[in-house]
Amino acid sequence: MRISDIQRCEVRPGRLVEWTFSPAAVEAAAARPPDPRPPAYIQESHIRTARSVREDGMFVPTWLGTAFDLPGRADPDALERALRGWTLRHETLRSGFRWADGDMHRFTLDEHDVSLRREVVGDFTDTDTLVRYLQDRFDVAADALGWPNFIYAAVFRDDSTSVYLAFDHTNVDAYSLQRIPDDIRELYLSGVTGRPPARTPVGSYVDFCEQERTNADNIDGTHAIVSRWREFIARCDGRLPDFPVDLGLRPGGALPAQKLLREPLVDADAAAAFEAYCRPYGGSMVGVLAATSLIVHQLGGQPVYRTVVPFHTRVKSAWADSVGWYVGGAPIEVPTTRDFDGALTAVRAQLQANRSLARIPLARVLRLLGADFRPTSPDLYSIVSYVDARMIPGSSRWSEQKAYALLRVSYGDQVCVWVNRLHEGLWLACRYPDTDVAYKNMRRYVEGLRDLVVSVSVPARDRVRTAQPTLS
């Protein structure tokens, strides 16, 4: 799915309607006893980070969302039934957290208490006004420190209906977002046609949280995974890795505003050729990381590229279609090489050696290390992520549906890069600090990545195997 901010996801005016949990559902949740299933470490880390940043005097929205169209003027009653049915399908959406003596405790709303309140906000005739309203509304309704922490909305027009869903990150990851358009569409169409939806039961992310945390709590500071993280962080000068280029930031300065760079990278033919070239080394994810190692060396001069690579943790089929935050991270260190093939070899070796480290949540590792990682930014480290999204149900309709995965771009001092392979090619999105220096260097990074992908996509007889990006 194309990643965007809400300003550039083809918002169009119309009649805006919102759905949130009803007052009766919120009241029922408040009366629920504690749920013994604990938060996942990644959930707890996210909420504690939000709390820490808020205590420093900043409100930093970090919600994620999705946007897509349904054909024609949708039936609001049928859409509401689809939204409620989808909510019931995913237990994490009716589960939240309370604080007691500095600890987080889960509560979970019973299924029979789930009800939505529909509100007609009004008719919008100006796109910019509608975009500002949606962003401001989502900031409040999908706040990490509040509950409920998600909201559904739709803009009704005679020719189409645009659906928007926004969530605090504790509820969803990128894969969850990309499943939503097809899931909601299927439930909606089944409601208006009377045929049963073709859906099988899904596992509960709340159950996964309990299982993952139990496994993580069974290790101690002597575990090999902890030792390897300790060594990696020591080589990063005692911290988690930044994106190793000049971002124009002052040490100790205030948390900067961010910008989002998002655009097509290459077309489908070039993406396929790039995959074919990288396949002997493990595929396009290896290729993107290898290319990044070459480019950042040219931009920043560091002899070793260090980063944390995100991996999904949906290791059982029960979690395949489940909504939740199923993500772990593994560290890699890529020494500088002269050529792309050498970088591919180095990245493949690092991923093979270190991918298993993603099985233990990093927040658990940091706790065992005893280091002072008090978060001052919503991102603990920079990432470069690659996902081939072409096999996700409904992906062939994303362009027709005007489907987007939405990022809230607010404040942060890290760089996060996402490269998604779609049916039409590679799509890149990059969130970075809003400075002139960062913009210039991230622009050079993107152009270097594009040049390298294209350079290994040309016929072999015309290709120089020591391909390197050309940075101006």
C-alpha angles and dihedrals in degrees: 000000000000110000115220145147118254091257091068107035098098097264111185130188124260142110111325120214125179135200126199134156109291121248088251091056092048091049091050090050091052089057095049117112119237116290107228092217107101128222117268112257090246090053093049092047091050094050094044089050091051090049092048093050090047090052087054087061101260131116105209113182111210105171124145127209150161135234129197142150132246116203118260127347102327123225103252093208092052091045091051091052089050092050093048092047091050091048091052089051093062115054096196090070092065094042127088143157139255128196123236122170092339094310130109119234125189127231125185128201116229115248093239090057094056111113132149129222116218120208127183103218095186147256118310120198098174121068097208092052091050092048092051091049094049094048094047092045094049091048090062101034097046097042117149091224097049138067134249085040103185139060137194125212139173134194110212122208133161094252101036146355122227116210123202127188122183126187141176108253092248088077104045147028129198093274090052090054093050092053094054102080093055094041095051092042091053093049092046095049091047088054096051095041098040095233119129116257116254097236133134125205117277131210121255118252087210089061090047090053090056094048095045093047092049090053092046093049090056092070127074137196092284094062116119092237091055091048092052092049089048091055093046094050091047089056088051089060093261099307140082115272126276124204098276101233132089109275097178094246126149115229109253092010125142119282104276128229115252138224132207123227111194130165145127110285103193137341127260095268093053091045091053092048091048090051091049091052093048097041096092087058097045105283141274097326088062088045095053092049092046091050090048091053091055095045098048090049089057091046100041107016098227112152093218129041111216124185144144113248117211118229129181117246097206090124096153127060089235089070097045096098097024123120112233145095101286100168135126132171136228125195122233133185118200118189115216115267132184097237143036095245090056091050091049091053092049095048093048091052092049094049092047091050099043111028091096089065089074089070091079116060112248091227089062091049092051090050090053091047088057091218122151102250097157100168118237096168132047089240117061091194143355122268141194109203130188125191130174100213099175095102095053110113111264095014092127088063098049096099092047090047093047086234121181138171105226129218124193104225110201124125136345144122099223135083120236119187125190123188114187125187109220131175089264096049139274119337121197130200125178130184113200141158113283101245129122091239093051092048093052094047095045090048088053090047093053093046090047091051092049092048092050094047090050093044093059091042096066121093113287094244090060096042129098104215091211087070115176130171119256110229120191 
